[in-house]
Amino acid sequence: MVESLGCSVDLANNGRKALELYDPSVHDCIFMDIEMPVMNGLEATAALREKYGNDFPIIGLSADAMGGDMKKHQSLGFSDYLIKPVKIETLANKIYHWTVTKKNISA
């Protein structure tokens, strides 16, 4: 879905791979699934925040529709979150918000 919106994508099938792949000079944002093998999304997000700080968005993905508490997600290191299944319009809005709007505000 992200590629269909014209974005380049690097795919990590677990949190450890996400840590290996992330390059702040290349990636504008990260979509991080909460449940992954090897290292889950919470652990990977904490490690990314420790290493790189908070200057880039990490958008959590979860199938937990009851987990909609934004303060909880922010305390876990996520900039935002999406509940799966994700509609393409919602995904497009999040990408625009975090990669265009926020970048222009901080510039």
C-alpha positions in Angstrom: 0.0 0.0 0.0 2.8 2.4 0.9 4.5 1.8 -2.5 1.2 2.4 -4.3 1.3 5.9 -2.8 4.6 6.6 -4.5 6.9 6.0 -1.5 10.0 3.9 -1.4 9.9 1.1 1.1 12.5 -1.0 2.9 10.9 -4.0 4.6 12.0 -5.6 7.8 10.3 -8.8 8.9 11.4 -8.4 12.5 12.5 -5.6 14.9 16.2 -6.5 14.8 16.2 -6.1 11.1 14.4 -2.7 11.4 17.3 -1.6 13.6 19.8 -2.8 11.0 18.0 -1.1 8.1 17.1 2.3 9.6 19.2 5.1 8.2 18.2 8.7 9.2 19.6 10.1 6.0 17.4 7.8 3.9 14.2 7.1 5.8 11.5 9.7 6.5 9.4 7.6 8.8 8.9 4.1 10.1 5.8 2.0 10.3 6.4 -0.5 13.1 4.2 -3.5 13.8 3.9 -4.2 17.5 3.9 -8.0 17.1 7.0 -9.3 15.3 9.4 -12.2 15.8 12.9 -12.0 17.1 12.4 -8.4 18.5 8.9 -7.0 18.8 8.0 -3.5 17.8 8.0 -2.1 21.3 11.6 -3.2 21.8 12.7 -2.0 18.4 11.1 1.4 18.9 12.8 1.8 22.3 16.2 0.9 20.8 15.7 3.3 17.8 14.6 6.1 20.2 17.7 5.5 22.4 20.1 5.6 19.4 18.5 8.3 17.3 16.2 10.3 19.5 12.7 11.6 18.7 13.4 13.6 15.5 11.7 11.1 13.2 8.2 9.5 13.3 7.6 5.9 14.2 4.0 5.0 13.6 2.9 1.9 15.4 0.7 -0.7 13.8 -1.6 -3.0 15.9 -4.6 -5.2 15.4 -5.6 -4.2 18.9 -8.6 -2.0 18.3 -8.9 -1.4 22.1 -5.4 0.0 22.2 -6.4 3.4 21.0 -4.9 5.4 23.8 -2.6 8.0 22.2 -0.8 8.9 25.5 0.0 5.2 26.0 1.5 4.9 22.5 3.5 8.0 22.9 4.9 6.8 26.2 6.0 3.7 24.4 8.0 5.8 21.8 5.5 5.9 19.0 4.7 9.2 17.3 1.3 7.9 16.2 -0.4 4.6 15.6 -2.8 2.9 13.2 -5.2 0.1 13.9 -5.1 -2.8 11.4 -6.6 -3.3 8.9 -5.5 0.1 7.6 -7.4 1.9 4.8 -5.2 3.5 2.1 -6.7 6.9 2.7 -5.8 6.7 6.4 -2.3 5.6 5.5 -1.9 8.4 3.0 -3.0 11.0 5.6 -0.5 9.7 8.2 2.3 9.7 5.7 1.5 13.3 4.6 1.1 14.4 8.2 4.4 13.0 9.4 6.6 13.5 6.4 5.3 16.8 4.8 3.3 18.8 7.5 5.6 18.0 10.4 8.8 18.5 8.3 7.5 22.0 7.2 6.6 23.0 10.7 10.0 22.1 12.1 11.9 23.7 9.2 
